[in-house]
Amino acid sequence: MVEVRERFQRYQLTLETRPRHGMKLFGSEVSIRACLTDLLWELTQQGDIAPPIGAEAFAEEVPALLEPVLQETLTRHHIRLTDVGERFICLYGAVVVRRVSEGYPLAEFSAEDVAQNVRDAARELTGELQRLAGKPLSPAEEEWLCVHIAARQVQDVDPETISADDDEALVNYILRYINSQYNYNLLDDAQLHADLLTHIKTMITRVRYQIMIPNPLLDNIKQHYPMAWDMTLAAVSSWGKYTPYTISENEIGFLVLHIGVGLERHYNIGYQRQPQVLLVCDTSNAMVRMIEAILQRKYPQLEIAATISQREYEQRDAIEADFVISTVRIGEKDKPGGTIAPFPTDYQLDQIGKLVLVDRTRPWMLNKYFDAAHFRVVDKPMDQQTLFAELCQQLLEEGFVDAEFHASVVEREAIVSTMLGDGIALPHSLGLLAKKTVVYTVIAPQGIAWGDETAHIIFLLAISKREYEEAMAIYDIFVTFLRERAMSRLAATRSFDEFKTVAMECVSRF
């Protein structure tokens, strides 16, 4: 029953129960229809609508009857909807027919800023709904149908024709916020600008009239683009302080897809550490240059850290490069290696390729930003606010953050939970506010209440603007933990060494 009331609350509907009188739903007709349509949509995604629900909620035969009429009308008036949008309009039409036929008309309403072709299409479709309902439909019905079509319209926008209206202002606000707070400059990406504008034009219509559209990929978006999610959420939340509109997580998720793709286009999916090799070669200078040229032609991402003689190699206690390539037989040290001829064979180059193509970014990040001084096991009851206060105070005293960091972490958590999934939470500030980058790892065997969920592993992120390119790779470590289903193993660790062993095993698989 609690879930039912929570669902109604989303639509400003209240359910009152009176002894011996039963239950009664209170709210506007618009809200009741929105609630019904959204519920029916969710049920269609899960399979067929159960007959009892279908019989009570809408006229079951209407969607099939309306579909060909809708498609023909939209085509004739040059209106493009997604397949999802068309199916939704058909379901809404079925709800309209049922509610009107039972004597529940809409109150007076007038839609604003609707294109003439949308109005013409809505007028024709309203005539069809009137025929199916067997009762006249009020002008308000046509106006609301205008809104629903406009809210789901797919628009083609030429960047050169964009005017400086509210939609344009919001796009610019989001991109400027990301640039100033996170150091990612996407302001000159014309494709991203046009894509965002195209989406936001219809999004504003939906937000204005409280039309909710489903986003079945929301959880996947959060996990695939965690950095883009945080940037977009922060930008939209900041903008939301100056507007009466409330933008749902579903809508933000759609924006994140555009931002995420833009980041990939310009920043190569975040920071990637290129493999570094130590070349051991006791031949002439010309031969050294030839081997270097062969290696870099075959593997352009390879960085030759240094070229040294066999004697110099034997004198070194440790090797800083990722691996060693030698033209002569040498003793093994702490890094893997391979031997090649001055004119290497294809087989030898393929063996080197196995060393080159190992992704060393995540292990390197783990070594660089995770340490024992910022690892804690909380084995006693503790609430979220106490945890934030203690961790932020330590980082403040150590010079990693300023005093404003704690307040920003609290503010970010209040917007929407930072739970990534599977008991892993990623609290952080709004923007990259740290003076130095560090990840504070907390293991909570008893769990810490995190919104409606419980966190057992908490990673407090303090990231500076200097490491903005590396930030996406840091986030990718946590996504890797999820992919590897490592939560239970990580949560069972009781020391930093244990944690690092399990974590390194996870991030080294790829």
BATOR-294647 format. One line per field, with one value per residue (C-alpha): residue in one letter; x, y, z; residue number from 1. Coordinates in pm, whole numbers, plus 50000, padded with zeros to 5 digits. Example, Ala and Ser with C-alpha at 12.3 -4.5 7.8 and 13.67 -1.06 7.14 Angstrom:
# BATOR-294647
aa a, s;
x 51230, 51367;
y 49550, 49894;
z 50780, 50714;
i 1, 2;
# end
This chain:
# BATOR-294647
aa m, v, e, v, r, e, r, f, q, r, y, q, l, t, l, e, t, r, p, r, h, g, m, k, l, f, g, s, e, v, s, i, r, a, c, l, t, d, l, l, w, e, l, t, q, q, g, d, i, a, p, p, i, g, a, e, a, f, a, e, e, v, p, a, l, l, e, p, v, l, q, e, t, l, t, r, h, h, i, r, l, t, d, v, g, e, r, f, i, c, l, y, g, a, v, v, v, r, r, v, s, e, g, y, p, l, a, e, f, s, a, e, d, v, a, q, n, v, r, d, a, a, r, e, l, t, g, e, l, q, r, l, a, g, k, p, l, s, p, a, e, e, e, w, l, c, v, h, i, a, a, r, q, v, q, d, v, d, p, e, t, i, s, a, d, d, d, e, a, l, v, n, y, i, l, r, y, i, n, s, q, y, n, y, n, l, l, d, d, a, q, l, h, a, d, l, l, t, h, i, k, t, m, i, t, r, v, r, y, q, i, m, i, p, n, p, l, l, d, n, i, k, q, h, y, p, m, a, w, d, m, t, l, a, a, v, s, s, w, g, k, y, t, p, y, t, i, s, e, n, e, i, g, f, l, v, l, h, i, g, v, g, l, e, r, h, y, n, i, g, y, q, r, q, p, q, v, l, l, v, c, d, t, s, n, a, m, v, r, m, i, e, a, i, l, q, r, k, y, p, q, l, e, i, a, a, t, i, s, q, r, e, y, e, q, r, d, a, i, e, a, d, f, v, i, s, t, v, r, i, g, e, k, d, k, p, g, g, t, i, a, p, f, p, t, d, y, q, l, d, q, i, g, k, l, v, l, v, d, r, t, r, p, w, m, l, n, k, y, f, d, a, a, h, f, r, v, v, d, k, p, m, d, q, q, t, l, f, a, e, l, c, q, q, l, l, e, e, g, f, v, d, a, e, f, h, a, s, v, v, e, r, e, a, i, v, s, t, m, l, g, d, g, i, a, l, p, h, s, l, g, l, l, a, k, k, t, v, v, y, t, v, i, a, p, q, g, i, a, w, g, d, e, t, a, h, i, i, f, l, l, a, i, s, k, r, e, y, e, e, a, m, a, i, y, d, i, f, v, t, f, l, r, e, r, a, m, s, r, l, a, a, t, r, s, f, d, e, f, k, t, v, a, m, e, c, v, s, r, f;
x 50000, 50293, 50419, 50073, 50057, 50412, 50318, 50008, 50216, 50433, 50123, 49988, 49716, 49600, 49423, 49183, 49048, 48737, 48600, 48290, 48315, 48616, 48885, 48864, 49125, 49155, 49333, 49294, 49169, 49497, 49693, 49465, 49509, 49885, 49906, 49690, 49881, 50222, 50108, 49971, 50295, 50501, 50275, 50310, 50689, 50662, 50426, 50054, 49823, 49621, 49252, 49111, 49339, 49266, 48893, 48904, 49167, 49103, 48919, 49128, 49041, 49130, 49515, 49493, 49221, 49407, 49754, 49701, 49502, 49779, 50058, 49873, 49787, 50141, 50291, 50051, 50134, 50511, 50537, 50789, 50754, 50964, 50803, 50779, 50610, 50349, 50265, 50233, 49991, 49779, 49761, 49676, 49399, 49255, 49251, 49084, 48808, 48738, 48738, 48522, 48272, 48235, 48175, 48518, 48606, 48910, 48888, 48949, 49304, 49503, 49839, 50113, 50387, 50250, 50325, 50035, 50100, 50078, 49746, 49607, 49708, 49564, 49233, 49197, 49292, 49049, 48773, 48868, 48871, 48529, 48393, 48536, 48406, 48057, 48053, 48165, 48516, 48582, 48838, 49061, 49098, 49238, 49474, 49614, 49660, 49863, 50090, 50140, 50233, 50466, 50632, 50728, 50808, 51146, 51287, 51556, 51755, 52023, 52285, 52292, 51923, 51928, 51788, 51880, 51566, 51524, 51622, 51944, 52012, 51977, 52214, 52474, 52426, 52489, 52800, 52945, 52882, 53066, 53354, 53387, 53325, 53481, 53731, 53583, 53540, 53251, 53141, 53267, 53108, 52842, 52705, 52658, 52503, 52250, 52170, 52113, 51898, 51689, 51622, 51570, 51309, 51069, 51195, 51090, 50739, 50724, 50860, 50623, 50316, 50447, 50449, 50668, 50832, 50995, 51369, 51423, 51801, 51842, 52038, 52257, 52325, 52430, 52673, 52808, 52851, 52897, 53113, 52879, 52585, 52739, 52830, 52484, 52302, 52509, 52451, 52076, 52041, 52226, 51997, 51694, 51758, 51651, 51345, 51013, 51060, 51156, 51352, 51318, 51598, 51455, 51497, 51846, 51937, 51859, 52078, 52359, 52371, 52445, 52705, 52867, 52905, 53046, 53307, 53406, 53437, 53675, 53850, 53894, 53682, 53892, 54255, 54448, 54802, 55013, 55239, 55606, 55893, 56262, 56468, 56792, 57013, 57389, 57414, 57502, 57307, 57161, 57032, 56874, 56688, 56568, 56429, 56260, 56102, 55976, 55819, 55649, 55524, 55370, 55246, 55212, 55072, 55399, 55627, 55999, 56101, 56473, 56725, 57013, 57291, 57291, 57546, 57324, 57026, 57206, 57311, 56952, 56774, 56424, 56253, 56006, 55879, 55589, 55801, 56139, 56236, 56589, 56794, 57009, 56935, 56908, 56825, 56467, 56388, 56055, 55887, 55793, 55992, 56062, 56350, 56356, 56601, 56742, 56503, 56213, 55990, 55612, 55593, 55822, 55619, 55296, 55446, 55538, 55182, 55046, 55247, 55156, 54781, 54735, 54529, 54743, 54532, 54309, 54588, 54799, 54508, 54457, 54820, 54818, 54495, 54418, 54631, 54631, 54602, 54262, 54119, 53884, 53668, 53354, 53249, 53007, 52670, 52720, 52495, 52579, 52617, 52864, 53068, 53080, 53184, 53467, 53609, 53592, 53751, 54048, 54091, 54069, 54340, 54564, 54529, 54340, 54027, 53901, 53629, 53359, 53410, 53203, 52900, 52919, 52928, 52616, 52442, 52524, 52387, 52064, 51994, 51984, 52155, 52514, 52456, 52610, 52461, 52533, 52606, 52870, 52826, 53032, 52980, 53154, 53126, 52942, 53228, 53598, 53671, 53971, 54319, 54474, 54305, 54247, 53990, 53884, 53775, 53534, 53427, 53107, 53029, 52710, 52608, 52530, 52182, 52210, 51873, 51642, 51938, 52234, 52597, 52868, 53152, 53187, 53438, 53452, 53594, 53801, 53914, 54097, 54058, 54422, 54331, 54012, 54113, 54203, 53872, 53676, 53928, 53888, 53511, 53578, 53746, 53416, 53224, 53476, 53402, 53035, 53105, 53324, 53060, 53334, 53123, 53108, 53482, 53572, 53330, 53496, 53839, 53962, 54290, 54414, 54648, 54357, 54141, 54413, 54479, 54112, 54076, 54392, 54269, 53944, 54096, 54371, 54137, 54075;
y 50000, 50231, 50182, 50266, 50590, 50683, 50631, 50849, 51117, 51150, 51270, 51490, 51231, 51133, 50817, 50850, 50550, 50566, 50278, 50123, 50364, 50222, 50422, 50732, 50894, 51273, 51480, 51650, 51464, 51546, 51376, 51070, 51023, 51070, 50812, 50563, 50604, 50570, 50257, 50101, 50180, 50009, 49704, 49681, 49682, 49384, 49193, 49190, 49397, 49171, 49159, 49296, 49603, 49652, 49632, 49895, 50135, 50189, 50088, 49787, 49794, 50162, 50142, 49902, 50113, 50440, 50328, 50340, 50667, 50822, 50719, 50849, 51180, 51239, 51161, 51397, 51683, 51616, 51524, 51264, 51066, 50775, 50430, 50464, 50804, 50666, 50373, 50611, 50841, 50537, 50433, 50789, 50795, 50473, 50630, 50945, 50738, 50548, 50855, 51067, 50787, 50750, 51122, 51250, 51542, 51767, 52111, 52417, 52432, 52612, 52493, 52749, 52761, 52474, 52463, 52483, 52140, 51986, 52166, 52044, 51685, 51703, 51836, 51540, 51286, 51441, 51388, 51019, 50987, 51156, 50898, 50612, 50757, 50821, 51156, 51509, 51608, 51949, 52194, 52114, 51755, 51883, 52121, 51844, 51620, 51904, 51903, 51524, 51525, 51825, 51669, 51359, 51518, 51440, 51763, 51816, 52125, 52287, 52446, 52753, 52819, 52809, 53119, 53249, 53146, 52965, 52631, 52776, 52942, 52611, 52432, 52705, 52701, 52324, 52335, 52641, 52483, 52165, 52374, 52592, 52326, 52017, 52159, 51973, 52214, 52105, 52457, 52437, 52099, 52202, 51847, 51819, 52168, 52077, 51736, 51891, 52168, 51923, 51719, 52014, 52177, 51889, 51825, 52174, 52105, 51782, 51946, 52243, 52018, 51744, 51481, 51190, 50964, 50635, 50580, 50205, 50250, 50487, 50246, 50143, 50508, 50585, 50294, 50338, 50716, 50784, 51092, 51238, 51163, 51364, 51656, 51676, 51630, 51906, 52144, 52081, 52109, 52439, 52569, 52436, 52683, 52963, 52801, 52665, 52349, 52013, 51789, 51418, 51162, 51007, 51336, 51391, 51040, 51135, 51447, 51234, 51022, 51332, 51463, 51120, 51080, 51435, 51353, 51035, 51229, 51489, 51314, 50960, 50808, 50966, 50940, 50639, 50564, 50459, 50154, 50234, 50007, 49994, 49895, 49703, 49707, 49658, 49748, 50056, 50381, 50321, 49978, 50124, 50384, 50114, 49898, 50202, 50288, 49929, 49920, 50259, 50184, 49857, 49995, 50377, 50393, 50251, 50497, 50409, 50529, 50481, 50279, 50137, 49881, 49535, 49648, 49944, 49711, 49464, 49749, 49868, 49750, 49808, 49888, 50176, 50101, 49860, 49595, 49533, 49447, 49329, 49224, 49002, 48752, 48932, 48838, 48885, 49166, 49291, 49353, 49119, 49123, 48978, 48923, 49035, 49011, 49330, 49250, 49112, 48833, 48859, 48610, 48826, 49138, 48954, 48852, 49213, 49309, 49100, 49319, 49644, 49585, 49519, 49805, 49951, 50259, 50126, 49949, 50264, 50477, 50237, 50276, 50652, 50760, 50486, 50449, 50305, 50650, 50689, 50347, 50285, 50001, 50126, 49836, 50030, 50195, 50525, 50753, 50915, 51269, 51164, 50975, 51276, 51506, 51279, 51201, 51560, 51691, 51456, 51559, 51926, 51884, 51703, 51979, 51780, 52000, 52339, 52397, 52428, 52065, 51912, 52134, 52054, 51676, 51710, 51924, 51672, 51382, 51574, 51609, 51234, 50934, 50864, 50489, 50329, 49987, 49658, 49835, 50072, 50448, 50729, 51050, 51357, 51731, 51933, 52001, 51917, 52108, 51923, 52078, 51731, 51414, 51122, 50846, 50770, 50404, 50298, 49940, 49918, 49554, 49655, 49889, 50260, 50383, 50550, 50695, 50397, 50157, 50041, 50108, 49858, 50012, 50390, 50571, 50943, 51113, 51427, 51520, 51834, 52014, 51935, 51565, 51627, 51387, 51117, 51164, 50955, 50672, 50687, 50647, 50358, 50166, 50157, 50051, 49767, 49657, 49634, 49442, 49201, 49154, 49226, 49389, 49090, 49023, 49391, 49426, 49128, 49297, 49437, 49604, 49819, 49544, 49297, 49554, 49641, 49275, 49213, 49548, 49494, 49150, 49304, 49591, 49379, 49139, 49369;
z 50000, 50073, 49716, 49580, 49778, 49671, 49307, 49345, 49517, 49204, 49021, 49305, 49373, 49721, 49831, 50124, 50313, 50529, 50738, 50582, 50287, 50104, 49923, 49708, 49483, 49483, 49220, 48884, 48577, 48403, 48683, 48686, 48312, 48334, 48612, 48418, 48092, 48256, 48442, 48123, 47944, 48217, 48197, 47818, 47861, 48094, 47862, 47798, 48020, 48252, 48144, 48475, 48452, 48084, 48140, 48416, 48285, 47916, 47603, 47497, 47127, 47082, 47050, 46755, 46588, 46650, 46533, 46152, 46179, 46394, 46155, 45848, 46018, 46144, 45802, 45624, 45863, 45854, 46220, 46329, 46653, 46776, 46778, 47156, 47118, 46876, 47106, 47401, 47213, 47123, 47490, 47593, 47330, 47476, 47824, 47683, 47519, 47839, 48069, 47838, 47780, 48159, 48209, 48320, 48085, 48116, 48269, 48055, 47922, 47652, 47513, 47445, 47179, 46970, 46597, 46351, 46197, 46547, 46609, 46277, 46352, 46705, 46568, 46330, 46596, 46844, 46586, 46567, 46949, 46963, 46719, 46929, 47258, 47121, 47303, 47209, 47329, 47478, 47329, 47629, 47500, 47171, 47354, 47572, 47271, 47114, 47420, 47413, 47045, 47082, 47386, 47190, 46856, 46699, 46558, 46299, 46384, 46170, 46401, 46177, 46229, 46609, 46772, 47115, 47303, 47636, 47490, 47356, 47692, 47876, 47636, 47681, 48058, 48079, 47859, 48036, 48377, 48272, 48141, 48452, 48719, 48559, 48304, 48005, 47715, 47492, 47398, 47040, 46958, 46704, 46681, 47058, 47071, 46802, 46958, 47301, 47157, 46961, 47274, 47511, 47286, 47347, 47701, 47811, 47680, 47880, 48194, 48166, 48149, 48382, 48110, 48213, 47958, 48054, 48038, 48063, 48022, 48319, 48542, 48250, 48162, 48522, 48521, 48167, 48192, 48566, 48512, 48248, 48480, 48763, 48537, 48382, 48713, 48873, 48578, 48563, 48942, 48938, 48662, 48851, 49134, 48898, 48740, 48863, 48655, 48805, 48566, 48644, 48652, 48335, 48147, 48288, 48169, 47808, 47837, 47984, 47668, 47460, 47708, 47742, 47366, 47345, 47610, 47426, 47102, 47249, 47535, 47406, 47683, 47950, 48040, 47914, 48025, 47731, 47779, 47845, 47741, 47833, 47528, 47598, 47291, 47255, 46889, 46687, 46700, 46354, 46456, 46771, 46565, 46324, 46607, 46763, 46425, 46375, 46721, 46691, 46341, 46462, 46798, 46778, 47134, 47270, 47451, 47464, 47810, 47746, 47543, 47751, 47723, 47878, 48136, 48242, 48266, 48493, 48725, 48785, 49101, 48965, 48635, 48622, 48269, 48220, 48044, 47881, 47523, 47456, 47155, 47380, 47657, 47992, 48349, 48468, 48709, 48845, 48508, 48221, 47900, 47558, 47322, 46960, 46673, 46516, 46231, 46437, 46307, 46294, 46580, 46797, 46719, 46807, 47144, 47211, 47113, 47400, 47640, 47462, 47449, 47822, 47967, 48244, 48305, 48583, 48781, 48755, 48880, 49169, 49272, 49229, 49405, 49661, 49975, 50328, 50491, 50325, 50401, 50691, 50822, 50998, 51220, 51437, 51360, 51178, 50978, 50648, 50781, 51053, 50796, 50562, 50846, 50965, 50622, 50496, 50816, 50772, 50406, 50510, 50776, 50526, 50266, 50003, 50012, 50131, 50390, 50117, 50011, 50294, 50226, 49855, 49924, 50143, 49877, 49602, 49806, 49873, 49498, 49432, 49592, 49485, 49509, 49199, 49262, 49443, 49774, 49626, 49688, 49532, 49733, 49586, 49552, 49288, 49052, 49087, 49409, 49555, 49569, 49528, 49404, 49640, 49689, 50048, 50076, 50351, 50421, 50628, 50722, 50907, 50625, 50629, 50532, 50190, 50096, 50044, 50015, 50222, 50133, 50230, 50028, 50009, 49788, 49872, 49563, 49597, 49244, 49140, 48808, 48726, 48696, 48495, 48217, 48465, 48648, 48398, 48435, 48815, 48772, 48536, 48820, 49010, 48700, 48668, 49026, 48930, 48608, 48797, 49070, 49323, 49594, 49830, 49804, 49851, 50144, 50316, 50325, 50655, 50556, 50272, 50150, 50131, 49954, 49704, 49622, 49537, 49357, 49150, 49048, 48923, 48725, 48571, 48392, 48095;
i 1, 2, 3, 4, 5, 6, 7, 8, 9, 10, 11, 12, 13, 14, 15, 16, 17, 18, 19, 20, 21, 22, 23, 24, 25, 26, 27, 28, 29, 30, 31, 32, 33, 34, 35, 36, 37, 38, 39, 40, 41, 42, 43, 44, 45, 46, 47, 48, 49, 50, 51, 52, 53, 54, 55, 56, 57, 58, 59, 60, 61, 62, 63, 64, 65, 66, 67, 68, 69, 70, 71, 72, 73, 74, 75, 76, 77, 78, 79, 80, 81, 82, 83, 84, 85, 86, 87, 88, 89, 90, 91, 92, 93, 94, 95, 96, 97, 98, 99, 100, 101, 102, 103, 104, 105, 106, 107, 108, 109, 110, 111, 112, 113, 114, 115, 116, 117, 118, 119, 120, 121, 122, 123, 124, 125, 126, 127, 128, 129, 130, 131, 132, 133, 134, 135, 136, 137, 138, 139, 140, 141, 142, 143, 144, 145, 146, 147, 148, 149, 150, 151, 152, 153, 154, 155, 156, 157, 158, 159, 160, 161, 162, 163, 164, 165, 166, 167, 168, 169, 170, 171, 172, 173, 174, 175, 176, 177, 178, 179, 180, 181, 182, 183, 184, 185, 186, 187, 188, 189, 190, 191, 192, 193, 194, 195, 196, 197, 198, 199, 200, 201, 202, 203, 204, 205, 206, 207, 208, 209, 210, 211, 212, 213, 214, 215, 216, 217, 218, 219, 220, 221, 222, 223, 224, 225, 226, 227, 228, 229, 230, 231, 232, 233, 234, 235, 236, 237, 238, 239, 240, 241, 242, 243, 244, 245, 246, 247, 248, 249, 250, 251, 252, 253, 254, 255, 256, 257, 258, 259, 260, 261, 262, 263, 264, 265, 266, 267, 268, 269, 270, 271, 272, 273, 274, 275, 276, 277, 278, 279, 280, 281, 282, 283, 284, 285, 286, 287, 288, 289, 290, 291, 292, 293, 294, 295, 296, 297, 298, 299, 300, 301, 302, 303, 304, 305, 306, 307, 308, 309, 310, 311, 312, 313, 314, 315, 316, 317, 318, 319, 320, 321, 322, 323, 324, 325, 326, 327, 328, 329, 330, 331, 332, 333, 334, 335, 336, 337, 338, 339, 340, 341, 342, 343, 344, 345, 346, 347, 348, 349, 350, 351, 352, 353, 354, 355, 356, 357, 358, 359, 360, 361, 362, 363, 364, 365, 366, 367, 368, 369, 370, 371, 372, 373, 374, 375, 376, 377, 378, 379, 380, 381, 382, 383, 384, 385, 386, 387, 388, 389, 390, 391, 392, 393, 394, 395, 396, 397, 398, 399, 400, 401, 402, 403, 404, 405, 406, 407, 408, 409, 410, 411, 412, 413, 414, 415, 416, 417, 418, 419, 420, 421, 422, 423, 424, 425, 426, 427, 428, 429, 430, 431, 432, 433, 434, 435, 436, 437, 438, 439, 440, 441, 442, 443, 444, 445, 446, 447, 448, 449, 450, 451, 452, 453, 454, 455, 456, 457, 458, 459, 460, 461, 462, 463, 464, 465, 466, 467, 468, 469, 470, 471, 472, 473, 474, 475, 476, 477, 478, 479, 480, 481, 482, 483, 484, 485, 486, 487, 488, 489, 490, 491, 492, 493, 494, 495, 496, 497, 498, 499, 500, 501, 502, 503, 504, 505, 506, 507, 508, 509, 510;
# end
